[in-house]
Amino acid sequence: MTIVIGFEGSANKIGVGIIKDGLVLSNPRRTYITPPGQGFLPRDTAKHHQACVLDVTSEALEQACIKPEEIDCVAYTKGPGMGAPLVCVAIVARTLSQLWNKPLLGVNHCIGHIEMGRLITGATNPTVLYVSGGNTQVISYSERRYRIFGETIDIAVGNCLDRFARVLKEAAHRILAAGDCTPEDLCFSLQETLFAMLVETTERAMAHCGSEEVLIVGGVGCNLRLQKMMAVMCEERDAKLFATDERFCIDNGAMIAQAGWEMFRAGHVTALQDSWITQRYRTDEVEVTWRD
């Protein structure tokens, strides 16, 4: 029996989750919400996480009916993500690791999404579409690495949609005055184009790897239109589509705990002097020793 507590805080959500041998015991989180039309800044986001993290930790322990002495490992998001929020959560995990005298483990945020998706859906060896506010990647496992077959090099899909919405709000009167199309037309067109690109790239990776499964993870993965478009492609290829709901698609602590659980059982630990964070921590940097 192995119990891991995971701390996630790479963006605007602070989450703490507890996993016990593949069972999600608790997964509370808090979201930093800014006024409409405004993005979240690293410093303000970190302050939010600092104000909430102890309450969320207590809530996770209470919901799981777990005492600190029962925990085997403390996992935290090492990166990628926003610097200040990552540092805030890493400090908390590092402190609790020393107070509770438990091993510490830095986890790749992207791999956290993948391992959580595999756990919840039961997908065995899927081609993964990881699509969120800050990351967009098509990934497949091969030879002890999560290999990246395609990724955005400028802006992630989630941030693209958010930024377009802000620009559209400032320019809506010009569009309406022209009379050619409505803001709704533009939003639908952008979404359809982006999602079609994602589906095509995912299908290319599937063909290359001989894959018969697709797993969608990340916050944008909650989008039902994206899931429907991907389902059509999978049906045409006689493949299976796996996706989760907002409990596990959106950033959460349990996904860090689950990846940490896999890593810890495979012998991974992070020494205190190495327990730093990095905003640029690529998915394919991690040696995946817990999979065949």
Backbone torsions as a table, in degrees:
resi	resn	phi	psi	omega
1	MET	NA	126.0	-179.5
2	THR	-128.3	128.7	179.8
3	ILE	-118.7	127.4	-179.1
4	VAL	-126.4	135.2	173.3
5	ILE	-104.0	134.3	-176.2
6	GLY	-121.4	138.5	-179.8
7	PHE	-116.7	122.1	179.1
8	GLU	-120.2	131.7	178.6
9	GLY	-162.6	40.6	-174.2
10	SER	-79.0	-17.2	-179.0
11	ALA	-139.2	-131.1	-173.2
12	ASN	-91.1	9.6	178.3
13	LYS	-120.5	133.9	173.5
14	ILE	-109.0	121.4	-177.0
15	GLY	-135.3	146.8	176.6
16	VAL	-131.9	123.2	-178.8
17	GLY	-129.0	153.9	179.1
18	ILE	-126.6	128.0	-179.6
19	ILE	-117.7	135.5	175.6
20	LYS	-126.4	102.4	177.4
21	ASP	47.4	53.7	177.1
22	GLY	82.8	3.2	179.3
23	LEU	-109.8	126.9	178.4
24	VAL	-81.0	110.0	-179.2
25	LEU	-85.5	-33.3	178.3
26	SER	-162.3	156.9	-176.5
27	ASN	-161.0	50.2	-179.7
28	PRO	-73.9	156.7	177.2
29	ARG	-156.9	162.8	175.5
30	ARG	-129.1	145.6	-179.0
31	THR	-115.7	130.3	175.3
32	TYR	-81.7	115.2	-175.5
33	ILE	-111.4	124.4	178.6
34	THR	-97.9	167.4	175.8
35	PRO	-57.1	149.7	-178.2
36	PRO	-53.8	135.3	178.2
37	GLY	87.6	-2.5	-179.5
38	GLN	-114.8	140.7	176.2
39	GLY	-83.5	173.1	179.4
40	PHE	-101.4	130.5	-178.5
41	LEU	-89.8	147.7	-176.6
42	PRO	-55.0	-46.6	-176.1
43	ARG	-64.0	-45.9	-179.4
44	ASP	-66.8	-36.7	178.2
45	THR	-64.4	-41.6	178.6
46	ALA	-62.9	-40.0	178.1
47	LYS	-62.5	-39.6	177.1
48	HIS	-61.4	-46.1	-179.2
49	HIS	-63.2	-40.4	178.6
50	GLN	-60.8	-39.0	-177.6
51	ALA	-72.5	-24.0	-172.3
52	CYS	-106.7	-22.0	-164.2
53	VAL	-63.1	-38.3	-179.3
54	LEU	-69.1	-38.8	177.1
55	ASP	-64.5	-42.7	-179.7
56	VAL	-66.6	-37.1	177.3
57	THR	-63.5	-45.9	178.1
58	SER	-61.4	-40.9	179.2
59	GLU	-63.4	-41.4	179.6
60	ALA	-63.3	-43.4	179.9
61	LEU	-65.8	-41.2	-179.5
62	GLU	-66.5	-45.0	-179.7
63	GLN	-63.1	-36.8	-178.5
64	ALA	-81.7	-11.7	-174.9
65	CYS	55.8	44.5	-177.6
66	ILE	-119.6	138.9	174.1
67	LYS	-99.8	151.7	-178.5
68	PRO	-52.2	-35.9	-178.1
69	GLU	-68.0	-17.1	178.9
70	GLU	-83.9	-14.4	-177.5
71	ILE	-76.6	138.4	-179.0
72	ASP	-96.7	-26.1	-175.8
73	CYS	-156.3	146.0	176.6
74	VAL	-110.1	114.7	-179.4
75	ALA	-107.4	148.2	179.0
76	TYR	-145.0	159.6	177.7
77	THR	-76.2	116.7	177.9
78	LYS	-83.3	-29.1	-179.2
79	GLY	157.0	176.9	-5.2
80	PRO	-76.4	171.0	179.3
81	GLY	158.7	-164.9	179.6
82	MET	-83.8	134.2	-171.5
83	GLY	-56.5	-56.9	-174.5
84	ALA	-61.8	-47.0	176.8
85	PRO	-62.3	-38.5	177.9
86	LEU	-61.6	-44.5	179.6
87	VAL	-62.0	-42.7	-180.0
88	CYS	-56.0	-48.9	-177.0
89	VAL	-71.4	-37.6	179.1
90	ALA	-62.6	-39.3	178.8
91	ILE	-63.2	-42.3	178.8
92	VAL	-63.2	-46.6	-180.0
93	ALA	-62.8	-42.5	179.4
94	ARG	-62.3	-42.1	-179.2
95	THR	-65.9	-46.2	-179.5
96	LEU	-66.3	-35.8	177.3
97	SER	-58.3	-40.9	-179.7
98	GLN	-77.1	-40.0	179.5
99	LEU	-64.6	-40.3	-178.2
100	TRP	-89.8	-6.3	-178.0
101	ASN	57.6	52.0	-179.3
102	LYS	-122.4	150.1	177.3
103	PRO	-61.0	150.2	-180.0
104	LEU	-110.8	148.5	-177.3
105	LEU	-147.7	117.0	175.7
106	GLY	-83.5	132.1	-173.2
107	VAL	-119.1	140.2	172.2
108	ASN	-73.4	125.6	-175.8
109	HIS	-56.9	-43.9	-177.5
110	CYS	-64.7	-41.1	178.3
111	ILE	-67.5	-30.6	173.4
112	GLY	-57.8	-44.7	177.2
113	HIS	-60.7	-44.6	-177.0
114	ILE	-64.4	-48.1	-177.1
115	GLU	-66.9	-34.2	176.8
116	MET	-66.3	-42.7	178.9
117	GLY	-62.6	-41.6	177.8
118	ARG	-63.3	-40.1	-179.5
119	LEU	-65.1	-49.9	-173.1
120	ILE	-71.0	-40.1	-174.4
121	THR	-90.3	-24.2	-175.9
122	GLY	83.8	8.5	176.6
123	ALA	-61.1	138.9	-175.0
124	THR	-93.5	-56.2	-179.0
125	ASN	-142.3	67.8	-173.7
126	PRO	-85.2	156.9	160.3
127	THR	-76.7	129.3	-172.0
128	VAL	-106.1	128.9	167.7
129	LEU	-102.6	109.2	178.7
130	TYR	-102.6	109.1	-174.0
131	VAL	-134.3	118.7	-176.2
132	SER	-146.8	-168.5	179.5
133	GLY	-65.1	-39.4	-174.0
134	GLY	-110.0	-6.7	-175.9
135	ASN	-141.1	141.2	172.1
136	THR	-142.8	112.6	-176.3
137	GLN	-145.1	146.5	168.9
138	VAL	-107.3	123.1	-166.4
139	ILE	-131.1	145.8	172.1
140	SER	-146.0	143.8	-179.2
141	TYR	-80.4	134.5	175.4
142	SER	-160.1	126.9	173.6
143	GLU	50.2	59.0	173.9
144	ARG	63.4	26.2	174.4
145	ARG	-144.1	149.6	166.8
146	TYR	-89.3	101.6	-174.4
147	ARG	-81.5	137.7	-179.6
148	ILE	-95.6	116.7	-178.8
149	PHE	-95.5	-15.3	178.1
150	GLY	-168.9	145.1	179.1
151	GLU	-159.5	157.6	174.9
152	THR	-75.3	144.7	179.5
153	ILE	-112.4	-1.1	179.2
154	ASP	-124.5	-60.3	-177.2
155	ILE	-142.0	136.6	178.5
156	ALA	-71.2	158.0	-174.5
157	VAL	-61.4	-43.0	-179.6
158	GLY	-61.4	-45.5	178.0
159	ASN	-66.1	-34.0	177.5
160	CYS	-61.0	-46.7	179.4
161	LEU	-64.1	-41.9	179.0
162	ASP	-63.7	-45.4	-177.8
163	ARG	-66.0	-39.1	178.4
164	PHE	-62.4	-39.4	179.8
165	ALA	-62.6	-39.1	178.9
166	ARG	-67.3	-44.4	178.7
167	VAL	-63.2	-40.9	-179.3
168	LEU	-62.7	-38.6	179.7
169	LYS	-63.2	-38.3	-179.0
170	GLU	-75.6	-25.5	-173.6
171	ALA	-112.9	7.5	-173.7
172	ALA	-58.5	-38.6	-176.2
173	HIS	-65.2	-32.4	177.4
174	ARG	-67.3	-41.8	-179.2
175	ILE	-65.0	-44.3	-179.6
176	LEU	-66.1	-36.3	179.8
177	ALA	-66.7	-34.9	179.5
178	ALA	-66.5	-33.2	175.3
179	GLY	77.2	3.9	-178.0
180	ASP	-78.1	-34.8	-178.5
181	CYS	-158.0	166.6	-179.9
182	THR	-100.0	162.8	173.5
183	PRO	-56.7	-34.9	178.7
184	GLU	-63.6	-38.0	177.3
185	ASP	-60.5	-45.1	-178.8
186	LEU	-65.0	-42.9	179.0
187	CYS	-61.6	-44.8	-179.6
188	PHE	-64.5	-42.1	-178.9
189	SER	-63.2	-44.8	179.3
190	LEU	-62.3	-46.3	-179.1
191	GLN	-61.1	-44.8	-179.1
192	GLU	-62.8	-40.3	-179.5
193	THR	-66.5	-47.1	179.7
194	LEU	-60.8	-47.6	-176.4
195	PHE	-67.7	-35.6	177.2
196	ALA	-63.5	-39.2	176.5
197	MET	-62.4	-42.0	-179.6
198	LEU	-64.9	-43.0	-179.5
199	VAL	-64.4	-42.8	-179.3
200	GLU	-63.7	-44.9	-179.7
201	THR	-64.7	-39.4	177.5
202	THR	-62.9	-41.7	179.4
203	GLU	-64.7	-38.8	178.0
204	ARG	-61.4	-42.8	178.7
205	ALA	-64.9	-39.3	177.2
206	MET	-60.4	-44.5	-179.6
207	ALA	-63.7	-39.7	-179.1
208	HIS	-66.2	-38.8	-175.0
209	CYS	-93.6	-7.0	-175.2
210	GLY	67.1	32.0	-175.6
211	SER	-83.8	146.6	177.6
212	GLU	-119.8	15.4	179.6
213	GLU	-137.9	145.5	172.5
214	VAL	-127.0	133.1	175.9
215	LEU	-121.6	123.5	177.4
216	ILE	-100.6	125.6	178.7
217	VAL	-132.5	167.5	-178.4
218	GLY	97.5	161.9	-173.9
219	GLY	-58.0	-41.9	179.5
220	VAL	-69.0	-17.8	177.4
221	GLY	-63.0	-14.6	175.8
222	CYS	-71.9	-18.0	-174.8
223	ASN	-63.4	119.5	-175.4
224	LEU	-69.1	-29.6	177.9
225	ARG	-67.0	-42.6	177.0
226	LEU	-61.0	-44.0	179.1
227	GLN	-62.5	-38.0	-179.5
228	LYS	-68.0	-42.9	179.5
229	MET	-64.1	-40.9	178.4
230	MET	-66.9	-35.3	179.8
231	ALA	-64.6	-37.1	178.1
232	VAL	-63.2	-45.0	178.3
233	MET	-61.3	-44.0	-179.1
234	CYS	-64.1	-39.0	179.4
235	GLU	-63.4	-39.4	179.8
236	GLU	-67.9	-26.8	-179.8
237	ARG	-97.2	2.4	-176.0
238	ASP	58.2	41.7	-180.0
239	ALA	-113.0	172.0	-179.0
240	LYS	-111.0	139.5	176.7
241	LEU	-106.4	133.7	176.6
242	PHE	-123.8	133.6	177.9
243	ALA	-151.4	159.9	178.8
244	THR	-119.6	171.9	178.0
245	ASP	-92.7	-173.7	-172.6
246	GLU	-65.0	-18.4	177.7
247	ARG	-60.8	-34.7	-174.3
248	PHE	-121.3	-17.2	176.2
249	CYS	-71.7	-46.4	-179.4
250	ILE	-74.8	148.1	-177.8
251	ASP	-45.8	133.3	-178.1
252	ASN	-154.9	160.8	-178.0
253	GLY	-73.4	-30.3	-177.5
254	ALA	-63.6	-32.4	-179.7
255	MET	-67.9	-33.6	175.9
256	ILE	-71.6	-38.0	177.0
257	ALA	-64.1	-40.5	-179.0
258	GLN	-67.4	-45.3	176.5
259	ALA	-63.2	-39.4	176.8
260	GLY	-63.3	-38.6	177.6
261	TRP	-60.4	-47.2	178.5
262	GLU	-61.5	-45.3	-176.2
263	MET	-68.5	-42.3	-177.7
264	PHE	-63.7	-41.5	179.1
265	ARG	-67.5	-22.2	177.7
266	ALA	-90.3	2.5	174.9
267	GLY	100.4	6.7	179.7
268	HIS	-80.8	137.9	168.0
269	VAL	-147.3	159.2	178.8
270	THR	-114.9	120.6	177.5
271	ALA	-66.9	149.8	-176.5
272	LEU	-55.5	-40.9	-178.3
273	GLN	-70.6	-12.5	178.0
274	ASP	-105.8	8.2	-173.4
275	SER	-87.0	52.4	176.8
276	TRP	-96.4	-178.7	178.2
277	ILE	-120.4	163.2	173.1
278	THR	-145.2	131.8	179.5
279	GLN	-71.9	-20.8	-180.0
280	ARG	-119.7	89.1	-178.1
281	TYR	-124.3	98.2	-171.6
282	ARG	-72.4	148.4	180.0
283	THR	-58.6	-38.5	-175.3
284	ASP	-85.9	6.1	174.5
285	GLU	-77.6	-24.3	-171.5
286	VAL	-86.9	129.2	173.7
287	GLU	-79.6	118.3	-174.8
288	VAL	-91.0	87.0	-176.0
289	THR	-86.9	-6.4	-176.0
290	TRP	-94.3	0.8	177.7
291	ARG	-117.4	153.0	178.0
292	ASP	-71.7	NA	NA
